[in-house]
Amino acid sequence: MPFVPILLAPIVEEALKPSGVLWLLERRPHYIPSSLHAVILCIIGALVFAAVENLIYIHVYFPMRDLEG
């Protein structure tokens, strides 16, 4: 079953994106005053997650090449 990680990874990734905001809502609800703030924080979290993921892909699959040849 070599395809299980390929099928499971996006599900886990999408579940983890809002986990920080959900943790704040459960443990420290006074940090997020309204549902609009929660939505904005989820959007920011998703954008940061995507940026870090893209940087990892760039550095893993396209490492800096030697400029001399």
VOPAGU-2260 file (C-alpha; in pm, 1 decimal, decimal comma):
REM VOPAGU-2260
SITE   aa  ch    i         X         Y         Z
SITE  MET   A    0       0,0       0,0       0,0
SITE  PRO   A    1     253,8     262,8    -109,2
SITE  PHE   A    2     -20,5     512,4    -198,8
SITE  VAL   A    3    -153,4     550,5     155,7
SITE  PRO   A    4      84,2     838,0     249,5
SITE  ILE   A    5       4,0    1013,9     -77,8
SITE  LEU   A    6    -367,9     992,5      -5,4
SITE  LEU   A    7    -339,9    1064,2     366,3
SITE  ALA   A    8     -96,3    1359,7     360,1
SITE  PRO   A    9    -338,8    1622,9     220,2
SITE  ILE   A   10    -605,0    1524,8     473,1
SITE  VAL   A   11    -362,6    1562,2     763,1
SITE  GLU   A   12    -225,4    1888,1     621,9
SITE  GLU   A   13    -568,4    2046,9     586,0
SITE  ALA   A   14    -666,1    1932,8     935,5
SITE  LEU   A   15    -354,1    2086,2    1089,8
SITE  LYS   A   16    -383,1    2430,6     929,3
SITE  PRO   A   17    -651,0    2567,7    1166,0
SITE  SER   A   18    -523,4    2372,4    1468,3
SITE  GLY   A   19    -347,0    2673,0    1625,5
SITE  VAL   A   20    -658,5    2887,7    1609,3
SITE  LEU   A   21    -873,5    2604,9    1743,7
SITE  TRP   A   22    -629,8    2558,3    2030,1
SITE  LEU   A   23    -652,4    2930,5    2110,5
SITE  LEU   A   24   -1031,5    2919,8    2097,8
SITE  GLU   A   25   -1038,3    2630,8    2344,2
SITE  ARG   A   26    -760,1    2730,8    2583,7
SITE  ARG   A   27    -747,1    3109,0    2561,4
SITE  PRO   A   28   -1077,5    3238,0    2420,6
SITE  HIS   A   29   -1011,5    3593,9    2539,9
SITE  TYR   A   30    -726,4    3622,3    2284,0
SITE  ILE   A   31    -976,7    3603,8    1995,0
SITE  PRO   A   32   -1254,2    3857,8    2055,0
SITE  SER   A   33   -1480,7    3771,5    1758,9
SITE  SER   A   34   -1541,0    3506,9    1495,8
SITE  LEU   A   35   -1407,9    3744,7    1230,7
SITE  HIS   A   36   -1072,9    3748,4    1408,8
SITE  ALA   A   37   -1074,6    3367,7    1411,2
SITE  VAL   A   38   -1138,4    3356,8    1036,5
SITE  ILE   A   39    -861,7    3609,2     969,4
SITE  LEU   A   40    -619,4    3410,9    1185,4
SITE  CYS   A   41    -708,3    3090,4     997,3
SITE  ILE   A   42    -642,7    3263,4     664,8
SITE  ILE   A   43    -308,6    3398,4     787,5
SITE  GLY   A   44    -216,4    3053,2     919,6
SITE  ALA   A   45    -299,0    2891,5     585,5
SITE  LEU   A   46     -93,6    3150,1     394,7
SITE  VAL   A   47     207,5    3106,5     623,4
SITE  PHE   A   48     176,1    2727,7     599,1
SITE  ALA   A   49     170,9    2750,2     217,9
SITE  ALA   A   50     468,8    2987,5     211,4
SITE  VAL   A   51     679,3    2760,1     431,4
SITE  GLU   A   52     577,3    2457,4     225,4
SITE  ASN   A   53     674,7    2635,1     -98,2
SITE  LEU   A   54    1010,8    2739,5      45,1
SITE  ILE   A   55    1080,7    2381,1     147,5
SITE  TYR   A   56     992,3    2257,6    -201,9
SITE  ILE   A   57    1215,2    2519,2    -363,8
SITE  HIS   A   58    1514,4    2436,0    -145,6
SITE  VAL   A   59    1469,5    2058,7    -172,8
SITE  TYR   A   60    1389,9    2025,4    -542,6
SITE  PHE   A   61    1576,0    2329,1    -676,6
SITE  PRO   A   62    1883,9    2377,5    -460,0
SITE  MET   A   63    2126,7    2656,4    -539,7
SITE  ARG   A   64    2343,5    2552,6    -831,5
SITE  ASP   A   65    2709,2    2635,2    -859,2
SITE  LEU   A   66    2735,6    2947,1   -1075,4
SITE  GLU   A   67    3073,2    2849,1   -1221,1
SITE  GLY   A   68    2954,1    2556,9   -1417,7
